[in-house]
Amino acid sequence: MEVSITDHTSKKHIVKKQTLDLSYSVVERITIKKINSMRIFITCILVFYGTLSFGQDSLNAENKKEKNFRFLPLPAVASSPTTGWMLGVAPGAYWTIGDRSSTSPSSALGTVIFTQKKQVLITAKATTFFTGDQWNMLTDIRYTWTHQLNTEEKIPGPDQNY
């Protein structure tokens, strides 16, 4: 690889040749391939699931009665250094209380997630509109089960320097 550098003070053009070692070990190559194949697999599942969930039959769409309640469970997959891999479900719901012309739609989203480091994360968030939009109820419920610090470690108190 060649790098061109122009020295503006002396108006000289310098060309340096450097070689970069971009080779990976066999284990690193296998790990990268596994991660990339997992990403492609998860993306395919989400795209396929989305096409099934939101597909409509155009011939019967006019004859169907509108539903007041809809439910859609989605997979939840994530990773972070703190929790490791996280797997769970994230169901969503949509409904209307009262007449559609005078009442806004209500919605809710929940999650139930289990982590690789034996933690549990549960959430429920909802916005509910009552008949005629006279009342609006916002809900946010969270439950988290995580590990505490080791009590045998020395933790500095308020009088001690960190």
C-alpha positions in Angstrom: 0.0 0.0 0.0 1.4 3.4 -0.9 0.7 6.5 1.1 1.2 9.9 -0.4 2.0 12.8 1.9 2.5 16.4 0.9 4.6 18.5 3.2 3.1 22.0 2.8 6.0 23.8 4.5 8.7 22.6 2.1 6.3 21.9 -0.8 7.7 18.4 -1.2 5.7 15.3 -2.2 6.7 12.2 -0.2 5.6 8.7 -1.1 6.0 6.0 1.6 5.4 2.3 1.0 3.8 0.4 3.9 2.5 -3.1 4.1 -0.5 -4.0 6.2 -0.9 -7.5 7.5 -4.7 -8.1 7.2 -4.5 -11.9 7.6 -6.6 -13.5 10.3 -6.0 -16.8 12.0 -8.1 -19.8 11.1 -10.2 -19.5 14.3 -10.8 -15.8 13.7 -12.0 -16.6 10.1 -14.4 -19.3 11.3 -15.7 -17.0 14.0 -16.3 -14.2 11.5 -18.0 -16.6 9.1 -20.3 -17.9 11.9 -21.3 -14.3 12.9 -22.0 -13.3 9.4 -24.0 -16.4 8.7 -26.0 -15.9 11.9 -26.7 -12.2 10.9 -27.9 -13.4 7.5 -30.1 -16.1 9.0 -31.7 -13.8 11.5 -32.4 -11.2 8.8 -34.0 -13.8 6.6 -36.2 -15.0 9.4 -37.3 -11.4 10.2 -38.1 -10.6 6.6 -40.0 -13.9 6.0 -41.9 -13.4 9.3 -42.8 -9.9 8.3 -44.2 -11.0 4.9 -46.4 -13.6 6.6 -47.6 -11.3 9.3 -48.6 -8.4 7.1 -49.7 -10.2 4.0 -53.3 -9.6 3.0 -55.7 -11.3 0.6 -56.8 -8.6 -1.7 -59.9 -10.5 -2.9 -61.4 -10.9 0.6 -60.3 -7.6 2.0 -63.5 -5.8 1.2 -65.7 -8.5 2.7 -63.9 -8.8 6.0 -65.1 -7.0 9.1 -62.6 -4.7 10.8 -61.0 -6.2 13.9 -60.9 -4.2 17.1 -57.9 -6.1 18.4 -54.7 -7.2 16.7 -51.8 -9.1 18.2 -48.3 -9.6 16.7 -45.5 -11.5 18.6 -42.0 -10.7 17.4 -38.7 -12.4 18.2 -36.2 -10.4 20.3 -32.5 -11.1 19.7 -29.6 -8.9 20.9 -26.1 -9.0 22.4 -24.0 -6.8 24.6 -20.9 -7.3 26.8 -22.9 -6.7 30.0 -25.6 -9.3 29.3 -24.2 -11.6 26.6 -26.7 -12.9 24.2 -30.3 -11.9 24.8 -33.3 -14.0 23.5 -36.9 -13.5 24.0 -40.2 -12.4 22.6 -41.6 -8.8 22.0 -45.4 -9.0 21.5 -47.2 -6.0 20.2 -51.0 -5.3 20.4 -53.3 -2.8 18.7 -56.9 -2.1 19.6 -59.7 0.4 19.7 -62.1 1.1 22.5 -65.3 2.7 21.2 -66.1 4.2 17.8 -63.2 4.4 15.4 -64.3 7.8 14.1 -64.0 9.5 17.5 -61.5 7.3 19.4 -57.8 7.1 18.7 -56.2 3.6 18.4 -54.5 2.2 21.5 -51.3 0.2 21.4 -49.0 -1.8 23.7 -45.6 -3.4 23.4 -44.1 -5.9 25.8 -40.8 -7.8 26.1 -39.8 -10.9 27.9 -36.0 -11.4 27.5 -33.6 -13.9 29.0 -29.9 -13.3 28.9 -26.9 -15.5 28.6 -25.7 -14.3 32.1 -29.0 -15.5 33.7 -30.8 -12.1 33.8 -34.5 -11.5 33.1 -35.9 -8.4 31.6 -39.7 -7.9 31.4 -41.3 -4.7 30.2 -44.9 -3.6 29.3 -45.6 -0.2 27.7 -49.0 0.9 26.6 -51.0 3.9 25.5 -54.7 3.4 25.9 -57.4 5.9 24.6 -60.9 5.5 26.0 -64.2 6.2 24.3 -64.2 9.6 22.6 -60.6 10.2 23.6 -61.9 11.6 27.0 -59.2 9.7 28.9 -55.7 8.6 27.9 -53.8 6.1 30.1 -50.0 5.7 29.7 -48.6 2.5 31.2 -44.9 1.7 31.8 -44.1 -1.4 33.8 -40.6 -2.9 34.1 -39.2 -5.8 36.0 -35.5 -6.6 35.9 -33.7 -9.4 37.6 -30.0 -8.9 37.5 -27.0 -9.8 39.6 -25.7 -7.6 42.4 -22.1 -6.6 43.1 -20.0 -9.1 45.0 -20.2 -7.8 48.6 -16.7 -9.1 49.5 -15.1 -6.5 47.2 -14.0 -3.3 48.8 -16.3 -0.6 47.7 -15.2 3.0 48.5 -17.5 4.8 50.9 -18.5 8.5 50.7 -15.5 9.6 52.8 -13.0 7.7 50.6 -11.4 8.7 47.3 -12.3 6.8 44.2 
